[in-house]
Amino acid sequence: MKKTFKKNERLCSLKIIGSLFDRNNSANEGVFAYPVRVVCKSSEETHTQVLFSVPKRQFKHAADRNLIRRRMKEAYRLNKELLKNSYYISFIYVGKVIENYVVIEKGIKNCLKKL
């Protein structure tokens, strides 16, 4: 598997994002490994589509949110071969402070192993 993160791997559809966060849908799985929480749903697509989210309430400056998002994307890109099936996945950063790359990568690896 190539270690790339192309446009077709990004989750952009508002309909799918809405169904991913729908509280009434019991088909959604949730996994937590500090500092990342994962919400996922099985996909009919041939490849996994991913969304990365960092709360504006926690990190006021866009530069901080972008730094965390870049670190999460890089950790996913390097470890996405751990996924066996195809999913719609949302990675949500839940840490209160900006963690270094090693901590974020460890959390994402643990989440991907649990899926």
mmCIF file of the C-alpha atoms, coordinates in Angstrom:
data_MODEL
# 
_entry.id   MODEL 
# 
loop_
_atom_site.group_PDB 
_atom_site.id 
_atom_site.type_symbol 
_atom_site.label_atom_id 
_atom_site.label_alt_id 
_atom_site.label_comp_id 
_atom_site.label_asym_id 
_atom_site.label_entity_id 
_atom_site.label_seq_id 
_atom_site.pdbx_PDB_ins_code 
_atom_site.Cartn_x 
_atom_site.Cartn_y 
_atom_site.Cartn_z 
_atom_site.occupancy 
_atom_site.B_iso_or_equiv 
_atom_site.pdbx_formal_charge 
_atom_site.auth_seq_id 
_atom_site.auth_comp_id 
_atom_site.auth_asym_id 
_atom_site.auth_atom_id 
_atom_site.pdbx_PDB_model_num 
ATOM 1   C CA . MET A 1 1   ? 0.000   0.000  0.000  1.00 0.00 ? 1   MET A CA 1 
ATOM 2   C CA . LYS A 1 2   ? 1.356   3.405  -0.963 1.00 0.00 ? 2   LYS A CA 1 
ATOM 3   C CA . LYS A 1 3   ? 1.941   5.878  1.844  1.00 0.00 ? 3   LYS A CA 1 
ATOM 4   C CA . THR A 1 4   ? 0.036   8.733  0.223  1.00 0.00 ? 4   THR A CA 1 
ATOM 5   C CA . PHE A 1 5   ? -2.984  10.777 1.250  1.00 0.00 ? 5   PHE A CA 1 
ATOM 6   C CA . LYS A 1 6   ? -4.851  11.815 -1.877 1.00 0.00 ? 6   LYS A CA 1 
ATOM 7   C CA . LYS A 1 7   ? -8.096  13.702 -2.449 1.00 0.00 ? 7   LYS A CA 1 
ATOM 8   C CA . ASN A 1 8   ? -10.177 10.536 -2.864 1.00 0.00 ? 8   ASN A CA 1 
ATOM 9   C CA . GLU A 1 9   ? -9.112  9.418  0.639  1.00 0.00 ? 9   GLU A CA 1 
ATOM 10  C CA . ARG A 1 10  ? -10.553 12.579 2.238  1.00 0.00 ? 10  ARG A CA 1 
ATOM 11  C CA . LEU A 1 11  ? -14.072 12.535 3.605  1.00 0.00 ? 11  LEU A CA 1 
ATOM 12  C CA . CYS A 1 12  ? -15.852 15.568 2.098  1.00 0.00 ? 12  CYS A CA 1 
ATOM 13  C CA . SER A 1 13  ? -19.484 14.497 1.700  1.00 0.00 ? 13  SER A CA 1 
ATOM 14  C CA . LEU A 1 14  ? -21.724 16.348 4.170  1.00 0.00 ? 14  LEU A CA 1 
ATOM 15  C CA . LYS A 1 15  ? -24.279 13.545 3.951  1.00 0.00 ? 15  LYS A CA 1 
ATOM 16  C CA . ILE A 1 16  ? -21.751 10.902 5.020  1.00 0.00 ? 16  ILE A CA 1 
ATOM 17  C CA . ILE A 1 17  ? -20.297 13.168 7.722  1.00 0.00 ? 17  ILE A CA 1 
ATOM 18  C CA . GLY A 1 18  ? -23.812 13.745 9.074  1.00 0.00 ? 18  GLY A CA 1 
ATOM 19  C CA . SER A 1 19  ? -24.525 10.014 9.164  1.00 0.00 ? 19  SER A CA 1 
ATOM 20  C CA . LEU A 1 20  ? -21.180 9.422  10.874 1.00 0.00 ? 20  LEU A CA 1 
ATOM 21  C CA . PHE A 1 21  ? -22.115 11.726 13.759 1.00 0.00 ? 21  PHE A CA 1 
ATOM 22  C CA . ASP A 1 22  ? -25.797 10.719 13.895 1.00 0.00 ? 22  ASP A CA 1 
ATOM 23  C CA . ARG A 1 23  ? -26.512 9.677  17.492 1.00 0.00 ? 23  ARG A CA 1 
ATOM 24  C CA . ASN A 1 24  ? -29.456 7.494  16.435 1.00 0.00 ? 24  ASN A CA 1 
ATOM 25  C CA . ASN A 1 25  ? -27.292 5.274  14.235 1.00 0.00 ? 25  ASN A CA 1 
ATOM 26  C CA . SER A 1 26  ? -25.962 2.298  16.199 1.00 0.00 ? 26  SER A CA 1 
ATOM 27  C CA . ALA A 1 27  ? -23.785 1.105  13.290 1.00 0.00 ? 27  ALA A CA 1 
ATOM 28  C CA . ASN A 1 28  ? -21.126 3.708  14.144 1.00 0.00 ? 28  ASN A CA 1 
ATOM 29  C CA . GLU A 1 29  ? -18.169 2.508  16.183 1.00 0.00 ? 29  GLU A CA 1 
ATOM 30  C CA . GLY A 1 30  ? -16.188 4.641  18.591 1.00 0.00 ? 30  GLY A CA 1 
ATOM 31  C CA . VAL A 1 31  ? -12.592 4.109  19.696 1.00 0.00 ? 31  VAL A CA 1 
ATOM 32  C CA . PHE A 1 32  ? -10.515 6.201  22.085 1.00 0.00 ? 32  PHE A CA 1 
ATOM 33  C CA . ALA A 1 33  ? -6.747  6.312  22.532 1.00 0.00 ? 33  ALA A CA 1 
ATOM 34  C CA . TYR A 1 34  ? -5.374  9.541  24.019 1.00 0.00 ? 34  TYR A CA 1 
ATOM 35  C CA . PRO A 1 35  ? -5.149  12.152 22.449 1.00 0.00 ? 35  PRO A CA 1 
ATOM 36  C CA . VAL A 1 36  ? -7.438  10.958 19.640 1.00 0.00 ? 36  VAL A CA 1 
ATOM 37  C CA . ARG A 1 37  ? -11.057 9.810  19.555 1.00 0.00 ? 37  ARG A CA 1 
ATOM 38  C CA . VAL A 1 38  ? -12.228 7.929  16.482 1.00 0.00 ? 38  VAL A CA 1 
ATOM 39  C CA . VAL A 1 39  ? -15.756 7.618  15.128 1.00 0.00 ? 39  VAL A CA 1 
ATOM 40  C CA . CYS A 1 40  ? -16.070 5.199  12.234 1.00 0.00 ? 40  CYS A CA 1 
ATOM 41  C CA . LYS A 1 41  ? -18.620 3.478  10.065 1.00 0.00 ? 41  LYS A CA 1 
ATOM 42  C CA . SER A 1 42  ? -18.095 0.661  7.589  1.00 0.00 ? 42  SER A CA 1 
ATOM 43  C CA . SER A 1 43  ? -17.947 1.803  3.987  1.00 0.00 ? 43  SER A CA 1 
ATOM 44  C CA . GLU A 1 44  ? -19.114 0.328  0.698  1.00 0.00 ? 44  GLU A CA 1 
ATOM 45  C CA . GLU A 1 45  ? -16.307 2.167  -1.096 1.00 0.00 ? 45  GLU A CA 1 
ATOM 46  C CA . THR A 1 46  ? -13.145 0.389  -2.175 1.00 0.00 ? 46  THR A CA 1 
ATOM 47  C CA . HIS A 1 47  ? -10.974 2.672  -0.056 1.00 0.00 ? 47  HIS A CA 1 
ATOM 48  C CA . THR A 1 48  ? -11.168 4.309  3.360  1.00 0.00 ? 48  THR A CA 1 
ATOM 49  C CA . GLN A 1 49  ? -12.165 7.971  3.601  1.00 0.00 ? 49  GLN A CA 1 
ATOM 50  C CA . VAL A 1 50  ? -10.901 10.042 6.531  1.00 0.00 ? 50  VAL A CA 1 
ATOM 51  C CA . LEU A 1 51  ? -11.782 13.315 8.292  1.00 0.00 ? 51  LEU A CA 1 
ATOM 52  C CA . PHE A 1 52  ? -9.522  15.131 10.794 1.00 0.00 ? 52  PHE A CA 1 
ATOM 53  C CA . SER A 1 53  ? -10.983 17.522 13.362 1.00 0.00 ? 53  SER A CA 1 
ATOM 54  C CA . VAL A 1 54  ? -9.445  19.779 16.008 1.00 0.00 ? 54  VAL A CA 1 
ATOM 55  C CA . PRO A 1 55  ? -11.870 21.782 18.204 1.00 0.00 ? 55  PRO A CA 1 
ATOM 56  C CA . LYS A 1 56  ? -11.778 25.559 17.868 1.00 0.00 ? 56  LYS A CA 1 
ATOM 57  C CA . ARG A 1 57  ? -13.019 25.879 21.443 1.00 0.00 ? 57  ARG A CA 1 
ATOM 58  C CA . GLN A 1 58  ? -9.862  24.216 22.746 1.00 0.00 ? 58  GLN A CA 1 
ATOM 59  C CA . PHE A 1 59  ? -7.318  25.809 20.376 1.00 0.00 ? 59  PHE A CA 1 
ATOM 60  C CA . LYS A 1 60  ? -8.157  29.410 19.506 1.00 0.00 ? 60  LYS A CA 1 
ATOM 61  C CA . HIS A 1 61  ? -5.323  29.980 17.030 1.00 0.00 ? 61  HIS A CA 1 
ATOM 62  C CA . ALA A 1 62  ? -5.662  28.486 13.558 1.00 0.00 ? 62  ALA A CA 1 
ATOM 63  C CA . ALA A 1 63  ? -1.909  27.844 13.431 1.00 0.00 ? 63  ALA A CA 1 
ATOM 64  C CA . ASP A 1 64  ? -2.194  25.523 16.455 1.00 0.00 ? 64  ASP A CA 1 
ATOM 65  C CA . ARG A 1 65  ? -5.157  23.652 14.957 1.00 0.00 ? 65  ARG A CA 1 
ATOM 66  C CA . ASN A 1 66  ? -3.341  23.275 11.634 1.00 0.00 ? 66  ASN A CA 1 
ATOM 67  C CA . LEU A 1 67  ? -0.206  21.962 13.371 1.00 0.00 ? 67  LEU A CA 1 
ATOM 68  C CA . ILE A 1 68  ? -2.192  19.278 15.202 1.00 0.00 ? 68  ILE A CA 1 
ATOM 69  C CA . ARG A 1 69  ? -4.141  18.394 12.042 1.00 0.00 ? 69  ARG A CA 1 
ATOM 70  C CA . ARG A 1 70  ? -0.898  18.047 10.035 1.00 0.00 ? 70  ARG A CA 1 
ATOM 71  C CA . ARG A 1 71  ? 0.550   15.751 12.697 1.00 0.00 ? 71  ARG A CA 1 
ATOM 72  C CA . MET A 1 72  ? -2.591  13.594 12.712 1.00 0.00 ? 72  MET A CA 1 
ATOM 73  C CA . LYS A 1 73  ? -2.608  13.364 8.894  1.00 0.00 ? 73  LYS A CA 1 
ATOM 74  C CA . GLU A 1 74  ? 1.037   12.339 8.819  1.00 0.00 ? 74  GLU A CA 1 
ATOM 75  C CA . ALA A 1 75  ? 0.534   9.687  11.510 1.00 0.00 ? 75  ALA A CA 1 
ATOM 76  C CA . TYR A 1 76  ? -2.460  8.278  9.607  1.00 0.00 ? 76  TYR A CA 1 
ATOM 77  C CA . ARG A 1 77  ? -0.630  8.360  6.268  1.00 0.00 ? 77  ARG A CA 1 
ATOM 78  C CA . LEU A 1 78  ? 2.277   6.325  7.627  1.00 0.00 ? 78  LEU A CA 1 
ATOM 79  C CA . ASN A 1 79  ? 0.113   3.788  9.491  1.00 0.00 ? 79  ASN A CA 1 
ATOM 80  C CA . LYS A 1 80  ? -2.974  3.341  7.305  1.00 0.00 ? 80  LYS A CA 1 
ATOM 81  C CA . GLU A 1 81  ? -1.910  -0.166 6.265  1.00 0.00 ? 81  GLU A CA 1 
ATOM 82  C CA . LEU A 1 82  ? -3.090  -1.342 9.714  1.00 0.00 ? 82  LEU A CA 1 
ATOM 83  C CA . LEU A 1 83  ? -6.692  -1.046 8.467  1.00 0.00 ? 83  LEU A CA 1 
ATOM 84  C CA . LYS A 1 84  ? -8.110  -4.298 7.160  1.00 0.00 ? 84  LYS A CA 1 
ATOM 85  C CA . ASN A 1 85  ? -11.488 -3.127 5.823  1.00 0.00 ? 85  ASN A CA 1 
ATOM 86  C CA . SER A 1 86  ? -12.805 0.037  4.240  1.00 0.00 ? 86  SER A CA 1 
ATOM 87  C CA . TYR A 1 87  ? -14.326 2.651  6.583  1.00 0.00 ? 87  TYR A CA 1 
ATOM 88  C CA . TYR A 1 88  ? -15.512 6.223  6.883  1.00 0.00 ? 88  TYR A CA 1 
ATOM 89  C CA . ILE A 1 89  ? -13.362 7.527  9.745  1.00 0.00 ? 89  ILE A CA 1 
ATOM 90  C CA . SER A 1 90  ? -13.309 10.737 11.765 1.00 0.00 ? 90  SER A CA 1 
ATOM 91  C CA . PHE A 1 91  ? -10.250 11.450 13.918 1.00 0.00 ? 91  PHE A CA 1 
ATOM 92  C CA . ILE A 1 92  ? -11.093 13.994 16.634 1.00 0.00 ? 92  ILE A CA 1 
ATOM 93  C CA . TYR A 1 93  ? -8.316  15.494 18.737 1.00 0.00 ? 93  TYR A CA 1 
ATOM 94  C CA . VAL A 1 94  ? -9.386  15.513 22.398 1.00 0.00 ? 94  VAL A CA 1 
ATOM 95  C CA . GLY A 1 95  ? -6.148  16.557 24.115 1.00 0.00 ? 95  GLY A CA 1 
ATOM 96  C CA . LYS A 1 96  ? -6.058  19.809 26.072 1.00 0.00 ? 96  LYS A CA 1 
ATOM 97  C CA . VAL A 1 97  ? -2.517  20.736 25.003 1.00 0.00 ? 97  VAL A CA 1 
ATOM 98  C CA . ILE A 1 98  ? -0.528  20.401 21.797 1.00 0.00 ? 98  ILE A CA 1 
ATOM 99  C CA . GLU A 1 99  ? 1.148   16.999 21.988 1.00 0.00 ? 99  GLU A CA 1 
ATOM 100 C CA . ASN A 1 100 ? 4.292   16.128 20.066 1.00 0.00 ? 100 ASN A CA 1 
ATOM 101 C CA . TYR A 1 101 ? 4.163   13.893 17.002 1.00 0.00 ? 101 TYR A CA 1 
ATOM 102 C CA . VAL A 1 102 ? 5.213   10.707 18.824 1.00 0.00 ? 102 VAL A CA 1 
ATOM 103 C CA . VAL A 1 103 ? 2.250   10.874 21.241 1.00 0.00 ? 103 VAL A CA 1 
ATOM 104 C CA . ILE A 1 104 ? -0.231  11.595 18.436 1.00 0.00 ? 104 ILE A CA 1 
ATOM 105 C CA . GLU A 1 105 ? 1.170   8.776  16.288 1.00 0.00 ? 105 GLU A CA 1 
ATOM 106 C CA . LYS A 1 106 ? 0.927   6.332  19.190 1.00 0.00 ? 106 LYS A CA 1 
ATOM 107 C CA . GLY A 1 107 ? -2.741  7.263  19.749 1.00 0.00 ? 107 GLY A CA 1 
ATOM 108 C CA . ILE A 1 108 ? -3.618  6.913  16.064 1.00 0.00 ? 108 ILE A CA 1 
ATOM 109 C CA . LYS A 1 109 ? -1.784  3.573  15.806 1.00 0.00 ? 109 LYS A CA 1 
ATOM 110 C CA . ASN A 1 110 ? -3.721  2.219  18.790 1.00 0.00 ? 110 ASN A CA 1 
ATOM 111 C CA . CYS A 1 111 ? -7.022  3.381  17.284 1.00 0.00 ? 111 CYS A CA 1 
ATOM 112 C CA . LEU A 1 112 ? -6.261  1.821  13.907 1.00 0.00 ? 112 LEU A CA 1 
ATOM 113 C CA . LYS A 1 113 ? -5.338  -1.488 15.559 1.00 0.00 ? 113 LYS A CA 1 
ATOM 114 C CA . LYS A 1 114 ? -8.654  -1.527 17.454 1.00 0.00 ? 114 LYS A CA 1 
ATOM 115 C CA . LEU A 1 115 ? -10.725 -1.054 14.276 1.00 0.00 ? 115 LEU A CA 1 
# 
